[in-house]
Amino acid sequence: MQTYQAKCVLDIQATLGEGPSWDSANHSLLWVDIENSKVNRFDPVTSENESWTVEKECSFAIASTSGDIIVGTRDGIVRLNPATGEIVKVANPESNGATTRFNDAKCDPRGRLFAGTISDTRTPGDANCYRFDSQFNYETVVPGVVNSNGLCWSPDHTVFYYIDTATRKVDAFDYDIETGAISKRRTIVDIPESMGIGKPDGMTIDAEGMLWTGMWGGASVCRWNPATGELIGKIEMPCPNVTSCCFGGEKLDQLYITTPRKGLDDEQLAKFPNAGGLFLCEPGVSGAVTTPFAG
């Protein structure tokens, strides 16, 4: 198994850093601090980070082809105008917003938005994963989950990978790129507690078709072979919890990693002072482009 190291490129001490996505039009990284309701845009060249505050906890931020930012919040999906800070609510399929909020999301290669929710009480069946078209019409694609989390597509766009963190598994579905339909769910990576590497959180995929998962409680980002379920690589992180990762940079060969401070006591925070920071690893492989929302 290959091991890698990451360096902290933004020591911002986020409470719950999450949802990284590469904004290729602006050559920058979008990411969120969920519990502080902040959408961030990090410029790797200048190391400057600008932020906008939205009304409720926000879990993902994805650029759109219209030039604004699509953000998932407790109150549903909103559009954020980065020039003015204006927020426009566009869709909210959840009827139990008091106990659920949006969590991880990505756009498929055609720009459809796949976005899921998480149960605050981690109640089985309370959350779902939805597919939104360019007009924010939606369908439920993965119903009845606990914590809809990492998701990505195979390089040939025929497989959709998905994590419900509570299951400790990565599942795969056949994917129809023309319709956005998923089918034939099966488990391709199983991560039992006995492995001692935490639970799978956010996920991305590289050009070789290997999966990278942030590991909550595992102080790492793990690289998996979806054909065999084998753990083939690990980024060793200087903080106990890792939330998500995505490839960025001009060549998409820089892996950005988000982390939280939430859940750490004073002793742990003293031991892991960079927890809540934004990290970078150069693993020697390029990865998937972040497709902007097509609308």
Backbone as a ProteinNet text record, in pm:
[ID]
protein_1_A
[PRIMARY]
MQTYQAKCVLDIQATLGEGPSWDSANHSLLWVDIENSKVNRFDPVTSENESWTVEKECSFAIASTSGDIIVGTRDGIVRLNPATGEIVKVANPESNGATTRFNDAKCDPRGRLFAGTISDTRTPGDANCYRFDSQFNYETVVPGVVNSNGLCWSPDHTVFYYIDTATRKVDAFDYDIETGAISKRRTIVDIPESMGIGKPDGMTIDAEGMLWTGMWGGASVCRWNPATGELIGKIEMPCPNVTSCCFGGEKLDQLYITTPRKGLDDEQLAKFPNAGGLFLCEPGVSGAVTTPFAG
[TERTIARY]
83.8	0	87.4	56.8	133.3	83.1	175.8	137.5	180.3	103	127	118	170.7	163.1	88	27.1	-43.9	9	1.3	43	-75.8	-76.8	-183.1	-155	-249	-231.4	-317.9	-410.8	-494.1	-530.4	-462.2	-486.6	-597.5	-721.6	-835.4	-920.7	-891.8	-960.3	-1112.8	-1156.1	-1299.7	-1362.4	-1483.3	-1553.9	-1586.9	-1640	-1673.3	-1648.7	-1521	-1483.5	-1532.9	-1590.4	-1652.7	-1667.5	-1721.6	-1772.9	-1679.8	-1553.1	-1465.9	-1505.7	-1496.7	-1516.9	-1428.6	-1375.1	-1282.7	-1360.4	-1344	-1407.2	-1306.2	-1310.8	-1209.2	-1215.8	-1335.1	-1348.2	-1273.2	-1268	-1200.8	-1069.7	-1028.4	-901.8	-893.3	-1000.9	-1006.6	-1085.6	-1074	-1142.6	-1258.8	-1377.8	-1493.6	-1502.4	-1536.7	-1555	-1641	-1689.9	-1780.2	-1733.9	-1777.6	-1770.2	-1915.5	-1960.6	-2103.7	-2165.9	-2111.2	-2178.5	-2165.6	-2073	-2063.7	-2133.5	-2203	-2283.7	-2201.3	-2077.4	-1988.6	-1953.4	-1969.9	-1920.4	-1787.6	-1686	-1551.2	-1500.3	-1411.4	-1341.4	-1193.1	-1112.5	-968.8	-890.6	-802.2	-715.9	-579.7	-543	-416.2	-293.2	-306.3	-191.8	-159.4	-261.9	-241.2	-259	-317	-352	-458.8	-529.7	-638	-766.9	-844.7	-972.6	-1082.4	-1176.7	-1291	-1411.4	-1503.6	-1617.2	-1744.8	-1856.4	-1990	-2069.3	-2150.9	-2235	-2375.3	-2425.1	-2562.1	-2648.6	-2778.7	-2871.5	-2868.6	-2837.9	-2841	-2713.7	-2695.2	-2580.5	-2572.6	-2452.1	-2434.7	-2333.7	-2360.9	-2282.8	-2205.1	-2243.6	-2166.8	-2178.9	-2081.7	-2080.5	-2022.1	-2100.8	-2059.9	-2086	-1987.2	-2004.5	-2108.1	-2174.8	-2271.8	-2223.9	-2284.3	-2250.6	-2302.1	-2387.8	-2439.8	-2348.6	-2246	-2150.8	-2174.9	-2284.2	-2307.2	-2266.8	-2303	-2263.2	-2388.5	-2400.1	-2511.1	-2471.3	-2555.4	-2520.8	-2632.9	-2595.2	-2691.5	-2696.1	-2816.5	-2832.1	-2939.6	-2962.5	-3071.1	-3207.1	-3216.4	-3342.7	-3353.5	-3269	-3275.6	-3161.9	-3180.5	-3079.3	-3098.3	-2987.4	-2992.6	-2887.3	-2907.6	-2807.9	-2744.6	-2611.5	-2537.4	-2467	-2492.2	-2422.4	-2295.4	-2177.1	-2055.3	-2019.3	-2074	-2044.6	-2121.3	-2242.7	-2328.6	-2360.6	-2340.1	-2378.5	-2525.7	-2599.5	-2743.4	-2768.6	-2871	-2907.8	-3051.1	-3070.3	-3203.8	-3233.3	-3342.9	-3382.4	-3445.1	-3407.3	-3456.2	-3527	-3496.2	-3561.2	-3540.3	-3643.8	-3631	-3722.2	-3669.5	-3752.4	-3776.4	-3701.9	-3715.3	-3830.5	-3914.6	-4026.2	-3993.1	-3880.2	-3843.1	-3712.1	-3708.4	-3587.6	-3542.2	-3629.1	-3589	-3490.7	-3492.9	-3405.2	-3314.8	-3323.5	-3233.2	-3180.4	-3066.5	-3012	-2940.4	-2914.4	-2836.7	-2694.8	-2633.3	-2497.7	-2414.8	-2359.7	-2267.9	-2341.7	-2272.6	-2333.2	-2225.2	-2262.9	-2178.5	-2268.1	-2213.6	-2284.3	-2228.6	-2317.6	-2273	-2210.4	-2152.5	-2084	-2173.3	-2304.6	-2396.8	-2443.6	-2395.9	-2431	-2554.8	-2610.5	-2720.6	-2664.9	-2740.4	-2696.1	-2750.2	-2659.6	-2696.6	-2661.7	-2763.1	-2742.6	-2823.2	-2758.5	-2825.1	-2834.5	-2911.8	-2933	-2881.5	-2873.5	-2826.5	-2926	-2948.9	-3035.7	-2955.5	-3002.2	-2933.2	-2923.8	-3027.4	-3032.6	-2980.3	-2931.9	-2879.7	-2984.1	-3108.1	-3218.1	-3225.6	-3219	-3226.9	-3353.4	-3336.1	-3449	-3491.7	-3433.5	-3477.3	-3426.5	-3317.6	-3253.5	-3263.3	-3229.2	-3241.4	-3131.9	-3120.1	-3036	-3124	-3109.1	-3194.1	-3111.4	-3178.7	-3119.8	-3199.7	-3130.5	-3193.5	-3152.4	-3250.1	-3214.8	-3180.3	-3159.4	-3114	-3216.6	-3342.9	-3449.2	-3483.7	-3403.2	-3420.5	-3544.7	-3597.9	-3694.3	-3617.3	-3677.4	-3599.6	-3673.7	-3592.1	-3639.8	-3555.5	-3616.9	-3542.5	-3476.4	-3343.8	-3273.4	-3225	-3190.4	-3154.2	-3235.4	-3346.6	-3431.9	-3388	-3433.3	-3424.8	-3285.3	-3197.8	-3061.8	-3045.6	-2927.3	-2896.2	-2812.8	-2706.1	-2610.5	-2562	-2636.1	-2597.1	-2466.2	-2363.6	-2230.9	-2160	-2035.1	-1953.2	-2020.6	-1994.2	-2049.7	-1961.6	-1953.1	-1873.5	-1907.8	-1852.1	-1879.1	-1749.6	-1758.8	-1641.8	-1594.4	-1467.1	-1415	-1493	-1553.5	-1631.6	-1779.6	-1815.7	-1950.2	-2056.7	-2015.8	-2112.4	-2145.1	-2071.6	-2092.5	-2103.1	-2200.6	-2218.9	-2180.9	-2088	-2043.9	-2106.9	-2142.1	-2221.5	-2191.4	-2188.7	-2165.9	-2282.3	-2339.7	-2421	-2331.4	-2274.9	-2168.4	-2205.2	-2330.1	-2372.3	-2349.4	-2348.2	-2329.9	-2183.9	-2091.2	-1947.4	-1911.1	-1983.9	-1961.5	-1959.8	-1896.4	-1910.8	-1991.4	-2100.8	-2185.4	-2167.2	-2200.7	-2195.3	-2330.7	-2364.4	-2484.9	-2446.2	-2515.9	-2504.5	-2559.5	-2496	-2537.6	-2570.6	-2685.5	-2727.7	-2703.8	-2599.3	-2562	-2667.3	-2746.2	-2847.2	-2964.7	-3002.4	-3120.1	-3087.2	-2967.1	-2933.3	-2987.3	-3038.8	-3096.3	-2986.6	-3011.2	-2920.3	-2993.7	-2917.6	-2979.3	-2874.7	-2921.7	-2835.8	-2735.8	-2785.7	-2699.7	-2624.6	-2496.3	-2415.9	-2302.9	-2251.3	-2141.7	-2009.3	-1918.4	-1788	-1672.3	-1695.4	-1594.9	-1666.1	-1617.3	-1673.3	-1565	-1599.9	-1500.8	-1548.8	-1534.5	-1583.6	-1506.4	-1569.7	-1507	-1374.4	-1363	-1241.2	-1118.9	-1138	-1023.7	-952.3	-1025.6	-964.7	-926.1	-997.2	-962.6	-1079.5	-1177.6	-1288	-1397	-1483.9	-1597.2	-1575.2	-1623.6	-1606.2	-1696.8	-1641.5	-1714	-1721.4	-1664.6	-1667	-1573.9	-1598.9	-1527.2	-1503.2	-1391.5	-1366.3	-1301.6	-1273.4	-1217.9	-1103.9	-1003.9	-891.8	-901.8	-808.2	-812.5	-792.5	-738.9	-720.3	-842.6	-945.5	-1068	-1063.9	-962.2	-951	-1024.1	-1085.8	-1165.8	-1083.5	-1105	-1040.6	-1149.6	-1142.3	-1244.8	-1182.1	-1239.3	-1203	-1254.9	-1176.3	-1213.6	-1235.3	-1361.7	-1395.6	-1353.7	-1263.2	-1211.2	-1092.9	-1047.2	-937.9	-810.3	-808	-688	-624.4	-710	-655.3	-754.2	-699.3	-776.6	-732.1	-826.9	-791.9	-820	-732.5	-748.2	-786.4	-897.8	-954	-961.5	-942.7	-965.1	-1109.2	-1198.4	-1338.9	-1362	-1266.7	-1281.9	-1259.4	-1176.1	-1140.6	-1183.1	-1214.2	-1244.7	-1121.8	-1003.2	-877	-835.6	-784	-722.6	-581.9	-555.6	-427.3	-341.1	-395.5	-316.3	-379.1	-296.9	-347.5	-267.2	-341.4	-279.9	-288.8	-176.2	-174.6	-192.8	-299	-338.3	-307.7	-266.8	-234.7	-357.2	-468.3	-590.8	-680.3	-756.8	-831.3	-942.4	-1011	-1127.2	-1099.9	-1139.3	-1124.2	-1259.9	-1305.2	-1441.2	-1451.9	-1366.3	-1384.4	-1258.3	-1261.9	-1146.3	-1191	-1114.1	-1140.2	-1012.6	-1003.1	-887.3	-904.4	-794.9	-796.4	-663.3	-646.5	-525.5	-540.2	-448.6	-455	-456.4	-381.1	-371.3	-456.2	-535.8	-619.5	-537.6	-416	-327.2	-298.6	-377.2	-363.3	-490.3	-473.4	-588.3	-607.5	-718.4	-750.5	-837.1	-810.8	-872.6	-926.5	-1053.6	-1114.8	-1119.8	-1110.9	-1110	-1189.8	-1234	-1306.8	-1228.6	-1273.4	-1231.8	-1340.4	-1461.2	-1575.2	-1544.8	-1585.7	-1569.9	-1437.9	-1347.9	-1218.2	-1217	-1164.2	-1155.1	-1028	-1007.9	-895	-761.5	-751.8	-626.3	-597.6	-702	-683.3	-650.9	-716.1	-688.2	-544.7	-491.8	-351.9	-257.3	-298.8	-215.5	-222.7	-340.3	-362	-401.9	-307.5	-341.9	-393.7	-364.2	-410.5	-548.2	-609.3	-744.9	-836.3	-921.2	-1005.3	-941	-821.8	-751.9	-784.1	-738.9	-748.2	-611.2	-608.9	-483	-469.1	-343.9	-312.4	-217.7	-249.5	-160.9	-141.4	-19.6	8.9	42.7	-59.1	-41	20.6	49.9	111.5	13.1	-113.3	-217.6	-316.6	-374.1	-475.8	-612.8	-710.6	-842.9	-955.3	-1074.3	-1195	-1214.1	-1261.3	-1298.3	-1425.8	-1439.5	-1566.7	-1656.8	-1758.8	-1851.2	-1940.5	-1949.5	-2038.3	-2184.6	-2271.9	-2413.6	-2459.7	-2536.2	-2576.2	-2706	-2697.5	-2816.4	-2787.9
-119.6	0	124.7	216.4	339.4	442	515.4	620	756.2	857.3	993.2	1088.1	1208	1310.9	1431.8	1508.1	1629.7	1745.3	1865.2	1985.1	2078.9	2154.1	2250.3	2376.1	2412.7	2531.2	2648	2620.7	2726.4	2686.7	2746.7	2715.6	2807.6	2770.3	2858.5	2813.2	2694.7	2642.1	2639.6	2582.3	2568.3	2472.9	2504.7	2416.2	2283.7	2291.4	2170.5	2195.4	2197.6	2215.5	2098.5	2128.7	2023.6	2069.6	1979.3	2007.8	2074.3	2033.2	2100.6	2070	2170.4	2151.2	2250.4	2208.6	2293.6	2379.2	2509.9	2606	2640.6	2568.2	2584.2	2720.7	2780.7	2911.6	3019	3003.3	3101.8	3049.6	2929.4	2870.4	2871.6	2828.9	2836.4	2719.7	2703.9	2595.8	2651.6	2598.7	2629.5	2525.8	2571.7	2479.1	2549.1	2474.7	2532.7	2501	2586	2556	2542.2	2419.6	2391.3	2468.2	2450.8	2501.7	2653.3	2714.4	2860	2922.4	2837.2	2882.1	2964.5	2923.8	3000.3	2924.5	2993.8	2946.5	3016	2939.4	2993.1	2971.6	3061.2	3043.9	3071.4	2967.5	2973.2	2983.7	3082.8	3103	3041	2930.4	2864.5	2948.4	3042.6	3124.5	3228.9	3295.8	3402.4	3355.3	3235.6	3180.6	3264	3346	3425.2	3343.1	3362.5	3292.7	3395.6	3406.7	3495	3410.7	3471.4	3393	3475	3401.3	3457.6	3380.5	3449.9	3385.2	3366.7	3243.9	3215.8	3200.1	3185.5	3194.7	3073.3	2957.4	2834.1	2753.8	2646	2558.8	2520.8	2527.9	2495.8	2383.4	2293.3	2169.8	2150.6	2218.5	2209	2339.2	2362.9	2481.3	2440.1	2458.3	2415.3	2529.9	2562.7	2668.1	2626.9	2726.3	2700.4	2762.5	2719.4	2778.1	2920.3	2962.8	3099.9	3196.8	3144	3229.5	3245.4	3189.2	3195.2	3063.1	3045.5	2926.9	2858.9	2728.6	2649.3	2595.6	2623	2589.6	2506.6	2400.6	2320.6	2366.6	2387.9	2436.5	2356.2	2391.3	2327.8	2362.5	2478.6	2522.2	2488	2398.9	2358.9	2414.2	2410.8	2457.1	2606.2	2680.8	2823.5	2857	2972.7	3027.6	3149	3150.8	3259.5	3339.1	3468.4	3557.6	3606	3561.7	3598.1	3745.9	3813.1	3956.2	4042.7	3999.7	4081.3	4017.1	3885.7	3813.3	3778.5	3813.6	3785.5	3635.2	3592.7	3451.6	3434.9	3339.8	3310.3	3163.2	3134	2995.7	2937.6	2814	2755.8	2621.4	2543.1	2412.4	2358.6	2290.8	2225.1	2102.7	1986.9	1865.7	1804.7	1848.5	1788.5	1852.2	1768.9	1819.4	1821.2	1762.6	1754.3	1829.3	1955	2034.9	2060.5	2038.9	2058	1950.3	1835.5	1725.5	1675.5	1736.9	1700.9	1828	1814.8	1923.2	1861.3	1942.8	1891.3	1861.7	1766.7	1724.4	1727.6	1617.5	1617.6	1624.8	1672.9	1684.5	1694.8	1657.1	1675.8	1680.8	1734.5	1731.7	1620.8	1552	1448.2	1513.7	1435.5	1494.9	1578.6	1569.5	1652.9	1776	1791.1	1907.7	1892.4	1771.5	1747.5	1745.4	1796	1799.8	1680.1	1603.3	1496.7	1545.6	1558.7	1614.3	1535.6	1500.9	1422	1493.7	1435.5	1494.8	1402.4	1459.8	1386	1403.4	1296.9	1301.4	1351.3	1458.5	1510.9	1405.6	1324.2	1223	1086.8	1085.5	962.6	850.7	890.2	794.8	726.2	593.4	523.6	558.8	591.4	619.2	764	851.8	991.2	1076.3	1035.6	1118.5	1052.6	1129.7	1083.5	1145.3	1092.9	1155.1	1188.1	1310.6	1360.2	1392.8	1391	1437.6	1558.9	1668.7	1791.7	1820.8	1860.8	1903.4	2052	2109.6	2248.3	2348.4	2305.9	2392.8	2358.8	2272.4	2228.2	2142.7	2084.4	1976.7	1856.9	1783.3	1679	1546.5	1442.3	1307	1247.7	1164.2	1092.4	972	963	852.2	746.4	788.7	692.1	729.6	662.5	697.5	627.8	683.7	614.5	585.7	689.2	668.6	743.4	733.4	802	927.6	909.1	1017.4	1008.8	1074	1074	1150.5	1083.4	1143.3	1130.6	1081.7	1084.5	1027.4	1092.7	1044.9	1091.4	1006.5	1038.7	938.2	962.5	879.2	821.3	703.6	640.8	724.1	712	791.5	773.3	656.2	634.9	666.8	716.9	766.1	655.8	529.9	420.9	371.3	420.9	377.5	500.3	496.3	598.4	537.2	601.6	554.3	640.5	576.3	646.1	591.5	683.3	645.5	690.9	599.9	633	597.6	700.1	678.6	575.5	571.7	480.1	333.3	302.7	163.9	120.8	219.1	192.3	124.7	158.6	95.1	199.1	161.7	234.6	145.4	198.2	123.7	176	91.4	128.8	102	183.6	167.6	175.4	103.9	130.7	270.3	343.1	480.6	502.5	564.8	599.9	749.4	785.4	925.4	1004.9	938.7	1010.4	1055.4	975	1005.1	1041.7	1006	1026	917.9	810.2	701.5	612	561.8	466.7	335.6	225.2	93.3	-5.6	-123.6	-237.1	-201.2	-159.9	-123.6	-245	-227.2	-333	-267.7	-340	-290.9	-329.3	-229.8	-259.8	-238.3	-163.7	-148	-159	-247	-265	-225.9	-137.9	-85.7	-113.6	-234.6	-266.4	-190.4	-173.4	-100.5	-162.5	-294	-364.9	-321.6	-254.6	-206.1	-91.7	-21	85.5	209.2	234.6	352	450.2	436.9	530.6	497.9	598.2	581.9	663	612.8	687.7	809.5	921.2	1048	1094.1	1209.4	1257.2	1176.8	1183.7	1095.4	1163.9	1124.2	1162.8	1044.2	1063.5	955.1	1009	926.7	972	917.4	957.8	922.4	773.3	702.7	558.6	482.2	554.6	489.9	446.2	493.3	458.5	563.2	517.9	604.3	656.6	783.4	845.7	889.4	842.9	875	940.6	1053.5	1107.5	1014.1	993.8	898.6	971.7	979.1	1041.1	946.5	993.4	910.1	825.7	842.6	759.8	834.3	966	1048.2	1022.2	1009.3	973.4	999	998.9	982	850	762	629.5	616	544	516.3	369	345.8	211.5	172.2	42	-14.5	-65.9	-2	-44.4	-180.8	-228.6	-360.5	-473.3	-446.9	-551.6	-519	-390.2	-348.1	-328.7	-338.9	-334.8	-191.4	-173.4	-47.6	-43.7	50.6	50.5	172.4	270.1	387.2	464.6	545.3	622.8	752	863.3	990.8	1003.8	1010.9	1021.3	1167.8	1195	1331.5	1366.5	1490.4	1532.5	1581.2	1513.5	1544.6	1421.1	1396.9	1270.9	1253.3	1362.2	1351.9	1420.4	1353.5	1407.4	1397	1507.5	1509.5	1480.6	1541.5	1523.7	1565	1543.8	1576.9	1593.7	1670.8	1682.9	1723.8	1688.6	1724.1	1864.1	1938.2	2072.2	2106.3	2233.3	2278.6	2267.8	2331.7	2336.6	2198.3	2105.1	1969.1	1870.1	1919.8	1835.5	1728.6	1765.6	1670.7	1710.5	1804.8	1847.3	1807.5	1729.2	1680.8	1769.3	1843.9	1929.6	1853	1873.4	1793.9	1886.1	1865.8	1945.8	1867.8	1943	1882	1969	1912.6	1988.2	1999.2	2090.8	2093.3	2034.2	2028.4	1975.4	1835.5	1811.5	1679.5	1656.5	1754.7	1739.4	1816.8	1755.1	1824.2	1909.8	1982	2074.3	2003.4	1884.5	1808.5	1768.9	1724.7	1687.7	1809.3	1921.8	2042.3	2089.3	2071.2	2106.3	2012	1887.7	1787.2	1800.2	1843.7	1855.5	2000.2	2093.2	2235.4	2273.8	2195.9	2228.8	2170.8	2101.9	2051.2	2167.7	2146	2253.7	2328.3	2285.9	2349.3	2285	2351.8	2300.2	2245.4	2121.1	2052.5	2022.3	1997.7	1965.6	1847.2	1752.8	1639.7	1630.4	1599.2	1576.2	1428.3	1346.3	1200.5	1139.5	1221.2	1167.4	1112.8	1145.7	1105.5	1220.8	1238.3	1342	1283.3	1372.7	1326.8	1386.3	1362.6	1403.2	1554.1	1610.5	1750.1	1770.1	1886	1921.2	1983.6	1911.9	1963.6	2070.9	2189.7	2292	2255.5	2312.7	2292.6	2357.2	2282.5	2327.5	2408.3	2527.6	2610.1	2741
0	0	0	-88.4	-97.9	3.4	63.6	157.9	104	139.9	93.4	212.1	193.5	295.1	239.5	327.8	289.7	372.2	315.3	387.3	402.4	511.8	535.9	453.6	366.3	283	329.9	421.4	478.3	620.8	717.4	858.4	908.7	877.4	903.2	1020.8	1074.5	1192.5	1174.9	1064.9	1037.7	1139.5	1180.2	1272.2	1204	1081.3	1006.4	857.8	820.8	680.9	598.1	481.1	399.4	254.5	173.1	40.5	-59.1	-73.7	-169.8	-314	-400.3	-544.4	-618.7	-730.6	-805.9	-905.8	-894.3	-984.9	-1093.6	-1204.2	-1308.3	-1375.6	-1382.2	-1445.8	-1368.4	-1236.6	-1151.9	-1093.1	-1136.2	-1090.4	-937.4	-874.5	-728.4	-671.8	-540.9	-471.7	-391	-417.6	-334.8	-223.4	-103.2	8	113.3	210.4	310.2	452	544.8	687.7	732.2	745.3	760.7	876.8	995.6	1114.6	1130.3	1058.7	1059.3	938.8	861	747	647.7	623.8	536.5	408.9	296.1	167.6	141.8	105.6	87.5	-53.5	-96.7	-224.4	-200.8	-217.1	-189.6	-319.3	-326.8	-443.1	-412.7	-478.2	-446.9	-480.6	-572.9	-612.5	-506.3	-457.6	-359.2	-215.2	-197.5	-65.8	4.7	-71.1	-13.1	-12.6	92.4	106.4	132.4	38.8	61	99.4	174.1	222.8	220.7	214.4	219.7	324.3	400.2	499.8	443.4	452.2	410.7	535.3	517	629.7	722.2	668.1	746.5	721.2	797.8	775.5	627.8	572.5	430.1	415.5	321.8	315.4	186	79.7	-44.3	-121.3	-209.4	-295.2	-429.7	-535.8	-670	-767.6	-847.9	-947.5	-1050.7	-1108.5	-1215.3	-1344.9	-1454.9	-1584.7	-1596.6	-1504.4	-1503.8	-1429.7	-1364.1	-1294.9	-1146.8	-1096	-952.2	-887.5	-759.6	-684.4	-630.5	-654.2	-604.3	-467.3	-366.4	-228.1	-165.7	-95.8	-20.7	123.8	177.6	314.4	387.8	512.4	587.3	526.6	465	405.3	257.1	208.2	68.9	-14	-146.2	-240.6	-265.3	-264.1	-293.8	-399.1	-464.7	-555.7	-488.2	-484.9	-424.1	-532.7	-536.9	-628.9	-560	-602.8	-531.1	-544.3	-644.4	-662.1	-563.9	-528.6	-443.1	-309.5	-297.9	-177.5	-172.3	-278.3	-281.6	-285.1	-210.3	-201.9	-250.4	-341.5	-393.3	-368.4	-297.9	-273.8	-400.5	-434	-559.4	-543.1	-441	-426.9	-286.4	-235.1	-105.1	-101.5	-139.6	-141.6	-3.8	97.5	230.2	307.6	366.7	446.9	595.8	633.4	775.3	800.6	758.1	770.3	912.8	1009.3	1148.8	1192.6	1125.7	1165.8	1054	935.8	826.9	761	694.7	613.2	494.6	393.1	281.7	326	258.3	289.6	161.3	119.4	6	-127.7	-231.2	-364	-470.2	-592.4	-710.5	-832.8	-940	-1067.8	-1155.2	-1225.2	-1316.5	-1440.4	-1532.2	-1647.4	-1738.6	-1724.4	-1801	-1721.8	-1600.6	-1520.6	-1436.6	-1426.3	-1332.6	-1190.8	-1096.3	-957.1	-880.6	-820.6	-728	-588.5	-502.9	-369.4	-268.1	-157	-54.8	77.2	168.1	299.5	409.4	529.3	645.8	759.3	835	952.1	1071.9	1136.1	1254.6	1363.3	1375.7	1480.9	1433	1307.7	1245.5	1248.7	1222.4	1220.6	1084.9	1080	951.5	874.7	748.1	660.9	654.9	738.5	744.2	627.4	565.4	463.1	325.8	222.9	84.5	-2.2	-123.9	-225.4	-345.8	-397.7	-505.8	-630.1	-744.1	-870.1	-917.3	-946.6	-992.4	-1136.5	-1220.5	-1354.8	-1354.7	-1471.4	-1481.3	-1429.5	-1417.6	-1365	-1219.7	-1158.9	-1021.2	-1000.6	-1108.3	-1092.5	-1038.4	-948	-881.7	-875.9	-859.8	-833	-722.3	-638.6	-536.6	-602.8	-591.8	-656.8	-558	-435.1	-330.1	-206.1	-182.6	-68.4	59.8	172.4	299.8	349.6	353.1	402.5	535.3	592.2	718.2	691.7	615.6	591.1	447.1	357.2	216.4	202.5	152.4	156.8	22.5	21.4	-99.1	-222.4	-336.7	-463	-577.9	-681	-799.4	-909.4	-1027.5	-1144.7	-1197.8	-1255.6	-1317.1	-1435.8	-1475.2	-1586.6	-1716.5	-1737.7	-1860.6	-1841.1	-1722.2	-1690.9	-1688.6	-1673.5	-1672	-1530.9	-1431	-1292.9	-1203.1	-1112.6	-1010.2	-876.2	-805.5	-674.7	-565.4	-453.9	-351.9	-212.3	-114.2	25	112	188.8	305.7	423.7	487.8	586.1	692	732	837.8	801.7	673	630.1	630.6	636.3	628.8	496.4	390.4	261	149.3	38.5	-87.5	-180.8	-231.9	-324.5	-466.8	-562.3	-703.3	-767.7	-866.6	-947.1	-1094.3	-1178	-1320.4	-1346.8	-1440.3	-1465.2	-1612	-1636.3	-1772	-1790.7	-1862.1	-1877.3	-1954.5	-2036.5	-2114.8	-2028.7	-1931.5	-1849.5	-1705.8	-1659.3	-1519	-1427.6	-1484.9	-1405	-1347	-1225.2	-1162.2	-1138.3	-1138.2	-1120.4	-1072.1	-1029.9	-993.9	-883.8	-769.9	-656.9	-604.1	-575.2	-514.4	-434.5	-335.6	-253	-316.8	-328.2	-387.6	-290.2	-183.5	-78	55.5	142	276.9	377.1	472.3	566.4	708.1	758.1	892.7	999.1	1113.4	1223.6	1263.2	1245.6	1284.6	1205.2	1090.1	1013	1084.5	1171.8	1250.6	1172.3	1061.5	979.9	969.6	1058.5	1060.5	960.5	937.4	846.6	719.1	603.9	479.5	475.7	430.4	426.2	279.8	246.3	108.2	18.7	-113.4	-206.2	-340.1	-403.5	-542	-613	-741.7	-822.3	-906.6	-933	-1014.7	-1156.7	-1240.9	-1383	-1405.6	-1306.3	-1316.3	-1267.5	-1224.3	-1176.8	-1032.6	-958.8	-817.8	-733.4	-625.4	-538.2	-421.4	-387.2	-272	-174.5	-49.1	49.6	172.2	216.1	345.9	453.6	558.5	662.8	795	837	964.2	1076.9	1162.4	1269.6	1227.5	1104.4	1055.4	1024.8	1045.8	1023.9	887.6	785.7	656.1	542.7	422.4	299.9	241.1	211.7	162.5	13.6	-54.7	-197.6	-214.6	-287.2	-301.8	-448.5	-472.5	-605.5	-609.7	-685.4	-683.5	-746.2	-825.1	-887.8	-788.2	-686.7	-591.2	-447.8	-420.3	-284.6	-198.6	-259	-184.8	-152.3	-30.9	9.4	-48.4	-139.5	-210.2	-179.1	-106.5	-73.2	40.8	107	220.1	234.7	244.5	280.1	430.8	496.4	641.5	680.3	757	789	935.1	961.5	1098.4	1175.2	1157.8	1232.4	1229.2	1335.2	1347	1245	1209.1	1122.1	987.6	881	746.4	678.1	618.3	566.1	417.5	334.2	190.3	115.9	-16.1	-99.6	-244.1	-319.4	-462.8	-533.7	-660.9	-740.7	-798.7	-801.4	-856.9	-919.1	-952.3	-1019.5	-1169.9	-1241.3	-1387.7	-1450.2	-1390.4	-1443.4	-1363.8	-1271.1	-1184.7	-1113.2	-1075	-1007.6	-863.3	-812.3	-673.6	-597.8	-493.6	-417.4	-294	-292.1	-178.8	-79.4	49.5	154.9	263.7	302.3	407.9	539.3	649.6	783.1	880.1	992.5	1095.5	1226.2	1310.2	1450.6	1540.3	1487.7	1563.4	1615.8	1739.4	1798	1868.2	1864.9	1930.1	2061.8	2166.1	2294	2297.4	2406.5	2415.4	2401.1	2458.6	2449.5	2304.5	2233.4	2093.2	2006.7	2033.5	1956.1	1975.8	2095.9	2121	2047.4	2034.6	1967.2	1816.1	1765.9	1621.6	1588.6	1597.3	1582.5	1445.1	1341.3	1206.3	1173.4	1270	1247.1	1210.8	1113.1	1061.8	946.7	907.4	796.7	663.1	557.9	421.9	384.2	334.8	307.1	158.4	119.3	-20	-25.6	-114.4	-142.7	-293.2	-334.5	-476.9	-493.4	-522.3	-518.4	-643.8	-745	-865.5	-966.7	-949.1	-1042.9	-1054.8	-1172.2	-1189.2	-1155.5	-1144.9	-1105.1	-1186.3	-1137.4	-1208.7	-1202.6	-1312.7	-1316.8	-1235	-1170.5	-1107.3	-1212.9	-1253.2	-1354.1	-1293.4	-1354.6	-1300.2	-1322.5	-1241.4	-1257.1	-1387.4	-1466.4	-1599.3	-1591.6	-1539.2	-1528.2	-1459.6
[MASK]
+++++++++++++++++++++++++++++++++++++++++++++++++++++++++++++++++++++++++++++++++++++++++++++++++++++++++++++++++++++++++++++++++++++++++++++++++++++++++++++++++++++++++++++++++++++++++++++++++++++++++++++++++++++++++++++++++++++++++++++++++++++++++++++++++++++++++++++++++++++++++++++++++++++++

